Amino acid sequence: MSSFRKLLIIDGSGHLMGRLASIVAKNLLQGQRIVVLRCERINISGNFYRNKLKFLQFLRKRTNTKPSRGPYHLRSPSRMFWRVVRGMLPHKKPRGKRALERLKVYEGIPPPYDKKKRFVCPPALRYLRLKPGRKFCVIGRLAGEVGWKYGPIVEALEEKRKAKSQVYYRKKQKEWNLEEKAKQNVEKKIAHYQRVIEGFGSR
C-alpha cells in the first residue's frame, strides 16, 4: 500500500478489521486520502458469540453522572471501523485530526464510487492471514444485533447496484467482441503497414 494516489478506494469486504485499520491509519498519517467501502462485510477473528459479548461489555461503559458525555457507542459498521482507525491515530493532536479528516467510510458502494476502481489490501485479507478453520464473524451481523437497523436496506441497494453493473458489463463485452472482429477483418489489409511500424521498433 506504499504507492501514493490522489484517492485510494478500498473495498473492505473480506478484510480483517484490526489489520486493515492499522494499514489505513499509517497511510492517513502519510497524507493519503482513503475511502473504505462495504464496511458491513469487514471480518473480525473469533466467533460471533465472543465478539458480541465483548461489544455488550463495551456498551456498559459510560459516564455514571451524565451518560451523554460519553463514551459514545457507535452502532453502524462503518462508524465501528472508523472508531478503530481513530484509536490508532493521535486524534487529539492537529496531525491526527487532519489525518482522520482524510478518511471516509461507507456501508455498501454509494455513487460516485460504484464507477471507480476499487482495491483490496492483501496483508489484511482474511483468507490470507487467518488459518483455515479458524472462526470469524462479520461486523454487519454484529452491528445488526446491537442496534443498527439499516442492514436490509443496504443489502437491497447492493443487489440493485450489482444488477446495474452486470448490464453495463455485458454491454462492454459486446463492444470488446466487435472490436476484436474489426481487428481480424482488417488484419490482412494492414499487414504491410504493421511490418513497417514494427521495423521502426514499435508494436
N, C-alpha and C positions, 0 to 999 in steps of 0.2 A: 504493500500500500504506500510505497515511498514516492511513486510518480505523482507530481503535483498537477492538479486540474483546477479549472475555474470553479466547477461544481462537481462533486463526487456523489453519485446517486447509488446507494447500496440497497439491494433487496434483502431484507432481514430474514426472510423465510429460511428455516433450517439452520440458523446460526445459534451458537451458544451465547447466552446473554452477557456473561461476565467477560468472555474473551473478545466479543465484538465491541463491547463498551470500552475496554482498555485500548483497543486499536483506534477507535473513533476519537477517544479523549486525546490520545497522543497527536493524532493528525490535526485536531482542532487547535491545539496549542501551537502547532507549527504554521497555522494560518489557513488551513484548508477549510473550505465551506463544504458541509456534508448534509445530505438528505437521506434519512433511513426510512424505507417503505415497508409495508406489510409487517409491522411490529407485532401484530397479533399472532404471527407464526414463529416468533422467536422461541427458542427452546431453553429450558433450564435443566441441568443434570439433577438426578434424584427423582424419586417417584412423586406423583401428583399429591398424594396424601401428606407426605412430609413437607412439601413446599407450601401446601395450603395451611398447615399448622403453623409454619414459620411466619406466613403473612398475617394470619389471625393474631399471632403474638404481637406482631408489629402494629396491628390496628388498636391494640390495647394501650400502646404508648401515647400519652397525651399530657397536656398541662392540666393538673388537677384543679387549679383555681379557675382557669379560663381556657377550655379546650380550643377555642377559636384562635388562640395564639400559636397553636401548632403542637407537635409536628403535623404536617398535612399529609394525609394518606391518599395518594393519587391512585385512582382505580383503573383508568384506561391503560391498555398495554403500551401505547406509545409514551404516555407520561411515566409509566413504571420504568421503561428503558431510559427515558430522559433523566430520571432521578438517579439511576445507577451511574450514568455518564457524569452527572453533576458531582456525585461523590468522588469521582476520580480527577476532578479539576479543582484548582484553588478558587472556587466560585465567589468567594467574598472579597477577592482582590481584583483590581482592574483588568489584569491579564486574563484571569479565569472568567470574568464576566463577559469580556469580549469574545473569548473562545466559545462560551455557551451560546452566545447570540448567533454564532456561525452554524449552529446545529438546528435542523428541522426534523421532526419525527411525525409519521402518519400511520394510521391503520389503512390497509388496502393500498391501492395505487391511484391517487386522485390526479386529474389533469393539472398541469401540463406534463407531469412526469410519466404518464402512460405512453407518451410518444417519444420518450428519451431513452438512451442506452443506460441499462442498469448493470451494476457489477455485484459480484459476490466477494467475500473475504476468506480465502482458503484457510488461513490459520485459525479461523473461528468457526468453520463448518462442523456441525455435529458429527456427520458420518466420517469425517477425517480425524477428529480429535477425541471422540468418545468411543471407548472399547465396545465392540459389538455385543449386544445382550444387556448392556447397562440400561437402567431405567432413566427416563427423562419425561418432562412434561412441557406443554405448550402454554405460553403466558396468556393467550386468548381465552383458554378454558379457565385458567386460574382467575383472571380478571372477571369473567362472567359469573363466577361463584362468590365474588366479594363485592359486587355492586355495579359492575359495568354492564349496561343494558343494550349496547348497540351491535353486539356480535352478529345477529341475524341480518341486520341492515347492511353491515359491511360485507357479509357473505353474498347477499343479493346483488350488491353493486359490483362485486368482484366477478360474479357469473356474467353479468351484463357486459363488463369490460372485456372478459375473455371471448365472449361471442362476437363482439365487435372486432376484436383483434384477429380472430380466425377469418372473418370475412375479408379483412384488409390483407392478410397473408395469402389467401387463395388468389386474390386479385393480382398481387405482386408475383405470385408463382406463374400465372398465365403470361404476364408481361415478360418474365425471365425466359419462359419457354419460347415465346415468339422471337425474342432477341437471339436466342441460340439458333433457331431455324433460319432467321435472316442471315446470320453469320455463315451458316453452312451453305446457303443459297449463293452467296457471293464469293465463297472461298476460292473457286477456280478462277473467277474473273480477276481477283486482286492478288493472285499468287505471285505474278511477276513483280508487282509493286512491293509486296511483302518481302520478297528476296532482296530487293534494292534497299529497303529500310533496314533489314537485318544485316546487310553488308556494311552499313554505317555504325553497327554495334547496338542498334535499338531493337526492341521486340514489341 
